[in-house]
């Protein structure tokens, strides 16, 4: 579809507000990959952001706003429009299948809302509902990836940006945009692939069939059971229920500690553990396929993991 004549230019600055930190990235587009021209991150006090599905999230607005202001101050210019990445655990993600998809957009929107109303953890009238086409079946049916979040909670994140002078025109979840970053950097992987995205507050597992999401699960850090066990259970479900014949690729993004050295150490241990449980090689996200970096910017694997959701969000906005 062609872009509208009066389309608003895509933002060149992205922000992630996570429970442990606020991070911003500024990019330019002068080639096949985005160029990271500046980035900055600021830690948050414990409890300032609580990434919850059904409760207030920004519990210390002053602290979050001050951190965001400092981050913007370290970029080349303070942005007026940003793409905003928020935690996965703010939303309920469902895969909804329809045997027949309505031809009219309004009818499809009503059908999606009717379907997710049954399992919504809050009133559908209070929800921000978005959806995107998923995998198509051979019988003509189609799945849709449906995201459901409380509107007032999303507005909490938007309000912090507004107070810092930046309008959040695009808002999306972190793991969705790690997927966007991978797809933008190398296109859909042939066959099925598994993404394990780990943050200090939660972990999300996503199974992709080429460019289509076919499985999604988010688990809070404090939930019982190890991530290795959860990943193994996911692999068994994939084989038994999703017709899986093995992952062409397993990708691990993120670490389990705020300290950078501990994150790299723990990430290495987790990687080996996952390889043992899955019987497959586990890769880290490739920074060379994520973005180019301005000459003065040096990055390590921890930085690449931190920036991936934001770069993926900006890449998606640019290509839309």
C-alpha positions in Angstrom: 0.0 0.0 0.0 1.3 3.4 -0.9 2.0 5.9 1.9 -0.5 8.8 2.2 0.6 12.1 0.6 0.6 13.9 3.9 2.0 11.0 6.0 3.8 12.0 9.2 7.5 11.1 9.0 8.5 8.1 11.1 10.1 9.0 14.4 13.9 8.7 14.6 14.0 8.4 18.4 12.7 5.4 20.4 12.3 5.0 24.1 11.9 2.0 26.3 10.4 2.4 29.8 11.2 -0.8 31.6 11.0 -1.7 35.4 14.7 -1.2 35.9 15.7 1.6 33.5 14.7 4.1 30.8 16.6 3.9 27.5 16.5 6.0 24.4 18.0 5.5 21.0 18.4 8.0 18.1 18.8 6.6 14.6 19.4 7.7 11.0 18.6 5.9 7.8 21.3 6.0 5.1 21.5 2.4 4.0 20.1 -1.0 4.4 20.4 -0.9 8.2 19.5 1.9 10.6 22.5 3.8 12.0 22.5 4.3 15.8 23.7 7.9 16.2 23.3 8.1 20.0 21.8 6.2 22.9 21.5 6.6 26.6 20.1 4.8 29.6 19.3 5.7 33.1 18.5 3.2 35.9 15.3 3.6 37.9 14.8 3.2 41.6 13.3 -0.1 42.6 9.5 0.0 42.4 9.3 3.2 40.3 7.8 1.1 37.4 5.9 -2.1 38.1 5.0 -3.8 34.9 1.6 -5.3 35.8 -1.3 -6.2 33.7 -4.1 -5.0 36.0 -2.6 -2.4 38.3 -1.0 1.0 38.1 2.5 0.8 36.5 4.2 4.2 36.9 4.3 4.3 40.7 7.0 7.0 40.9 6.2 9.4 38.1 8.7 12.0 39.2 11.6 9.5 39.2 10.7 8.1 35.8 10.2 11.6 34.3 13.5 12.8 35.7 15.3 9.7 34.3 13.7 10.3 30.9 14.7 13.9 30.9 18.3 13.0 31.6 18.3 10.4 28.8 16.9 13.0 26.3 19.5 15.4 27.5 22.3 13.0 26.4 20.9 12.7 22.9 22.0 15.1 20.2 18.6 16.8 20.3 15.6 16.5 22.5 12.9 14.7 20.5 9.3 15.9 20.0 8.0 12.6 18.7 9.1 9.1 19.9 8.3 5.4 19.4 7.6 3.9 22.8 8.4 0.4 23.9 6.7 -0.9 27.0 7.0 -4.2 29.0 5.4 -7.3 27.6 3.7 -8.0 31.0 1.6 -4.8 30.5 -0.6 -6.7 28.0 -2.3 -10.0 27.4 -1.4 -11.5 24.0 -3.6 -14.1 22.4 -3.6 -16.0 19.1 -7.2 -16.0 17.9 -8.2 -18.1 14.9 -11.2 -17.4 12.5 -12.3 -19.9 10.0 -13.7 -17.1 7.9 -12.3 -13.6 8.0 -14.8 -10.7 7.5 -14.0 -8.6 4.4 -14.9 -5.3 6.1 -12.4 -3.9 8.6 -15.1 -2.7 11.0 -16.7 -6.2 11.1 -13.3 -7.8 11.8 -12.6 -5.4 14.6 -15.9 -6.2 16.2 -15.3 -9.9 15.8 -11.9 -9.6 17.5 -13.3 -7.7 20.4 -16.1 -10.1 20.8 -13.7 -13.1 20.8 -11.2 -11.7 23.4 -14.0 -10.3 25.6 -14.5 -13.9 26.9 -11.0 -14.1 28.5 -10.2 -10.5 29.1 -8.8 -9.9 32.7 -10.6 -6.5 32.7 -13.5 -4.8 31.1 -13.2 -4.8 27.3 -14.6 -1.3 27.4 -11.5 -0.2 29.3 -9.1 -2.0 26.9 -6.8 -0.9 24.2 -7.2 -3.7 21.6 -4.8 -4.1 18.6 -4.4 -7.0 16.3 -2.4 -8.1 13.3 -2.7 -11.0 10.8 -0.9 -14.2 11.8 -0.4 -17.5 10.1 -2.9 -18.6 7.4 -4.1 -22.2 7.4 -4.5 -24.4 4.3 -8.3 -24.4 4.7 -8.5 -20.6 4.4 -8.7 -19.8 8.0 -6.3 -17.3 9.6 -4.9 -16.6 13.1 -4.7 -13.0 14.4 -2.2 -11.8 17.0 -4.4 -9.8 19.5 -2.9 -7.5 22.1 -5.1 -6.4 25.0 -4.0 -3.8 27.5 -5.8 -1.5 29.9 -6.0 1.9 28.2 -5.3 3.9 31.4 -2.1 1.9 32.0 -0.8 2.6 28.5 -1.7 6.2 29.1 0.6 6.3 32.2 3.6 5.5 29.9 2.5 8.0 27.3 2.0 10.7 30.0 5.6 10.4 31.2 6.8 11.0 27.6 4.5 14.0 27.2 5.7 15.5 30.4 9.2 15.3 29.0 8.1 17.1 25.8 7.8 14.1 23.5 4.6 12.7 22.0 4.5 8.8 21.9 2.9 8.3 18.5 3.7 4.6 18.4 3.4 2.2 21.4 4.2 -1.5 21.3 5.6 -4.4 23.4 9.3 -5.2 23.8 9.4 -8.7 22.5 7.3 -7.9 19.4 10.0 -5.4 18.5 12.9 -7.8 19.1 11.1 -9.9 16.5 10.9 -6.9 14.3 14.6 -6.3 14.7 15.5 -9.8 13.7 13.2 -9.8 10.7 14.4 -6.4 9.6 18.0 -7.5 9.8 17.8 -10.8 8.0 14.2 -11.4 6.9 12.2 -14.5 7.9 14.2 -17.5 8.9 13.5 -20.6 6.8 11.5 -22.9 9.0 10.4 -22.4 12.6 12.4 -20.5 15.1 12.3 -19.8 18.9 13.0 -16.5 20.6 13.7 -16.5 24.3 13.7 -12.9 25.5 14.8 -12.4 29.1 14.6 -9.2 31.2 15.1 -8.6 34.9 11.3 -8.5 35.4 10.0 -11.2 33.0 10.8 -13.6 30.3 8.9 -14.1 27.0 9.0 -17.1 24.7 7.8 -16.7 21.1 7.8 -19.2 18.3 7.8 -17.9 14.8 6.9 -19.8 11.6 8.9 -17.8 9.1 7.5 -14.3 9.7 4.3 -15.4 11.6 3.9 -15.7 15.3 2.5 -19.1 16.2 3.1 -19.2 20.0 3.6 -16.6 22.7 4.0 -16.9 26.5 5.1 -14.3 29.0 6.1 -15.2 32.6 7.0 -12.8 35.5 10.4 -13.2 37.0 8.9 -14.2 40.4 6.8 -17.0 38.9 7.7 -20.5 39.9 9.9 -22.8 37.9 13.1 -22.2 35.9 13.3 -20.6 32.6 15.0 -23.7 31.2 12.0 -25.9 32.3 9.6 -23.4 30.7 11.5 -23.4 27.5 11.6 -27.2 27.5 7.8 -27.3 28.1 7.3 -24.9 25.2 9.4 -27.1 22.9 7.3 -30.1 23.8 4.1 -28.2 23.2 5.5 -27.0 19.8 6.1 -30.6 18.8 2.9 -32.1 20.1 0.4 -29.3 19.3 1.9 -27.1 16.6 3.1 -29.7 14.2 6.7 -28.7 14.9 9.6 -30.7 13.3 12.4 -28.8 15.1 13.7 -25.3 15.4 15.8 -24.0 12.5 17.1 -21.4 15.0 16.9 -20.6 18.7 17.7 -17.0 19.7 18.4 -15.8 23.2 18.1 -12.0 23.9 18.7 -10.4 27.3 20.1 -11.3 30.7 18.8 -11.7 34.2 20.7 -9.1 36.1 21.0 -5.3 36.0 24.8 -5.4 36.4 26.4 -5.7 33.0 29.1 -8.2 33.9 26.7 -10.4 35.8 24.3 -10.2 32.9 26.9 -11.5 30.5 28.0 -14.2 32.9 24.4 -15.3 33.7 23.5 -15.1 30.0 26.3 -17.4 29.1 25.2 -20.0 31.7 21.6 -19.7 30.6 22.6 -20.2 27.0 24.4 -23.4 27.8 21.5 -24.6 29.9 19.0 -24.0 27.1 21.3 -25.8 24.6 21.3 -28.8 26.9 17.6 -28.8 27.4 16.7 -28.2 23.8 19.4 -30.2 22.2 20.0 -27.3 19.8 22.4 -24.5 19.3 21.3 -21.2 20.9 22.5 -18.0 19.3 22.7 -14.4 20.5 21.3 -11.5 18.5 23.9 -10.4 15.9 24.7 -6.7 16.4 26.0 -6.5 12.8 22.6 -7.3 11.5 20.7 -5.2 14.1 22.2 -1.8 13.1 25.3 0.1 12.2 26.8 2.3 14.9 28.3 5.7 14.7 32.1 5.7 15.0 32.2 7.0 18.5 29.8 4.3 19.8 31.2 1.1 21.1 28.8 -1.7 22.0 29.0 -5.1 23.7 26.5 -7.9 23.7 24.6 -6.5 26.7 24.2 -3.2 24.9 22.9 -5.0 21.8 20.4 -6.8 23.8 19.2 -3.6 25.5 18.9 -1.7 22.2 17.2 -4.5 20.2 13.6 -3.7 21.1 13.9 0.0 20.4 15.8 -0.4 17.1 13.2 -3.0 16.0 10.4 -0.5 16.8 12.1 2.3 14.8 12.8 -0.1 11.9 9.2 -1.1 11.8 8.0 2.5 11.9 10.4 3.5 9.1 9.4 0.6 6.8 5.6 1.0 7.5 
